[in-house]
Amino acid sequence: MADEIKYEYKVVQTLRGTDGLVISKMQKDGWELVEQLPGRLRTTLNFRRPKRPLP
């Protein structure tokens, strides 16, 4: 059980056309895109990254 990776999640909503900018920015910060849900004006992006171990 100690070997399980725990993730922190973040949901971001973007306007149509700015998805690529947000995705690249988040990936540079270490986030991984899990799901992309397109809408009429907004797209919902779900990201995750491994939690940092506590000292």
C-alpha positions in Angstrom: 0.0 0.0 0.0 3.0 2.3 0.5 3.9 2.0 -3.1 0.6 3.5 -4.4 1.0 6.8 -6.1 -1.3 9.5 -4.8 -2.4 12.3 -7.1 -3.6 15.8 -6.7 -6.3 16.9 -9.2 -7.1 20.3 -10.7 -10.0 21.3 -12.9 -9.6 24.3 -15.3 -12.2 25.9 -17.5 -10.9 27.7 -20.6 -12.6 29.7 -23.3 -12.8 28.2 -26.8 -9.5 28.6 -28.6 -7.2 28.9 -25.6 -7.1 25.2 -24.8 -3.6 24.7 -26.2 -2.1 27.6 -24.3 -3.5 26.4 -21.0 -2.5 22.7 -21.6 1.1 23.6 -22.5 1.4 25.9 -19.4 0.1 23.3 -17.1 2.3 20.5 -18.5 5.4 22.7 -18.0 4.3 22.9 -14.3 4.2 19.1 -14.1 0.5 18.5 -14.6 -0.8 15.7 -16.8 -4.0 16.1 -18.9 -6.4 13.4 -17.9 -9.7 14.5 -19.6 -10.9 17.2 -21.9 -14.6 18.0 -22.0 -15.6 20.4 -24.8 -18.6 22.7 -24.4 -20.1 25.4 -26.6 -18.0 28.3 -25.2 -15.9 26.7 -22.5 -13.8 23.6 -22.3 -13.2 21.8 -19.0 -9.7 20.3 -18.6 -9.0 17.8 -15.8 -5.3 17.6 -14.8 -3.4 15.5 -12.3 0.1 15.2 -10.9 1.7 13.0 -8.3 1.6 14.4 -4.7 4.9 15.5 -3.3 5.9 13.4 -0.3 5.6 15.0 3.1 8.8 15.2 5.2 
